[in-house]
Amino acid sequence: INVGTIMLFFGMLGGAGGLFSGFLFDRFKKGSLIIQIGFVLAAPIFFFTFRTTGLISIILFVTGGFFLISIQPVCIRMTQDLLPGNMSLASSLILGFSPGIAAITMIFLGKAADIIGIVKLVNYELILVIFAVLILISFPLAESSLRDEKNNP
């Protein structure tokens, strides 16, 4: 299996995950929870991706893509809810600005991987993912606080 085929399946399964998470968001309206679950499920899968070899590693990588990419539509929708008067700006922040910053960051991550190794780098990145999930836990609390403040001036 070549890298192009692996990336094809990564993207295809991620797209299917996006449809699934969009359905879940429309049904339950729990965006922060869907994003947290996506991160929490993707992190250990990517952790073990680099600790296995062969077909198992590829399957873990593609499965991690399902959970990681699946949160993007929910992020877009939540950003649009935060900026209701600027839907295009909200969408472009998630669809344009975020991948642009990620692409620029790849230069530095590639250099770091050359210096310390890919496995150590992934471990450090997973620590950042855990930190992001902890920050996301505060979002529903802040949202309910703002809603209460808005309803009871």
VEXTI-86206 format. One line per 2 residues: for each residue z, x, y of C-alpha. Coordinates in steps of 0.1 Angstrom, whole numbers, always signed. Layout:
! residues N
Z X Y ~ ...;
//
This chain:
! residues 153
+0 +0 +0 ~ -9 +14 +34;
+10 +11 +67 ~ -15 -14 +81;
-9 -38 +52 ~ +28 -35 +56;
+26 -42 +93 ~ +3 -72 +86;
+29 -87 +64 ~ +57 -78 +89;
+38 -97 +116 ~ +28 -126 +94;
+63 -132 +80 ~ +77 -128 +115;
+53 -154 +128 ~ +64 -178 +100;
+100 -170 +111 ~ +92 -179 +146;
+79 -213 +135 ~ +110 -218 +114;
+134 -208 +142 ~ +115 -230 +167;
+120 -260 +143 ~ +157 -252 +140;
+161 -250 +178 ~ +143 -283 +183;
+165 -299 +157 ~ +199 -285 +164;
+197 -271 +200 ~ +219 -241 +191;
+198 -212 +206 ~ +225 -186 +209;
+236 -193 +173 ~ +200 -189 +160;
+196 -156 +178 ~ +230 -143 +165;
+221 -153 +130 ~ +187 -136 +133;
+203 -103 +145 ~ +232 -105 +119;
+207 -110 +90 ~ +182 -84 +103;
+207 -56 +108 ~ +218 -50 +72;
+183 -55 +59 ~ +170 -27 +82;
+201 -6 +74 ~ +192 -7 +37;
+154 -4 +43 ~ +159 +34 +49;
+183 +38 +20 ~ +158 +26 -6;
+123 +38 -16 ~ +90 +23 -27;
+84 -14 -30 ~ +120 -24 -24;
+120 -6 +10 ~ +88 -24 +20;
+101 -58 +10 ~ +133 -52 +29;
+113 -40 +60 ~ +91 -71 +59;
+120 -94 +53 ~ +139 -78 +83;
+108 -86 +104 ~ +111 -123 +95;
+146 -124 +110 ~ +139 -101 +139;
+107 -117 +151 ~ +119 -152 +144;
+143 -152 +174 ~ +115 -146 +200;
+105 -183 +204 ~ +142 -192 +208;
+146 -165 +234 ~ +116 -178 +253;
+129 -214 +253 ~ +164 -203 +264;
+150 -182 +292 ~ +129 -212 +303;
+160 -233 +304 ~ +177 -207 +326;
+148 -206 +350 ~ +135 -242 +350;
+115 -238 +382 ~ +99 -206 +370;
+86 -213 +335 ~ +58 -187 +338;
+82 -160 +350 ~ +107 -169 +322;
+79 -166 +295 ~ +66 -134 +309;
+100 -118 +309 ~ +102 -123 +271;
+65 -119 +262 ~ +56 -91 +286;
+85 -73 +302 ~ +106 -70 +270;
+78 -55 +248 ~ +68 -32 +277;
+103 -18 +280 ~ +105 -15 +242;
+72 +5 +242 ~ +85 +29 +268;
+117 +32 +249 ~ +98 +42 +217;
+88 +75 +233 ~ +125 +85 +236;
+134 +70 +202 ~ +106 +89 +186;
+119 +122 +201 ~ +154 +113 +190;
+142 +106 +155 ~ +125 +140 +155;
+158 +157 +165 ~ +184 +138 +144;
+164 +120 +118 ~ +152 +85 +113;
+182 +73 +92 ~ +208 +85 +118;
+187 +69 +146 ~ +185 +36 +128;
+223 +37 +123 ~ +228 +42 +160;
+204 +14 +168 ~ +222 -9 +145;
+254 -2 +164 ~ +236 -14 +195;
+225 -46 +177 ~ +261 -53 +167;
+271 -48 +204 ~ +243 -72 +214;
+256 -99 +190 ~ +291 -95 +204;
+278 -101 +239 ~ +259 -131 +226;
+291 -146 +214 ~ +302 -150 +250;
+271 -170 +260 ~ +281 -204 +246;
+316 -199 +262 ~ +300 -192 +296;
+275 -220 +292 ~ +303 -246 +285;
+323 -232 +313 ~ +294 -236 +338;
+287 -271 +325 ~ +324 -281 +330;
+323 -266 +365 ~ +291 -285 +373;
+305 -318 +360 ~ +339 -314 +377;
+334 -299 +411;
//
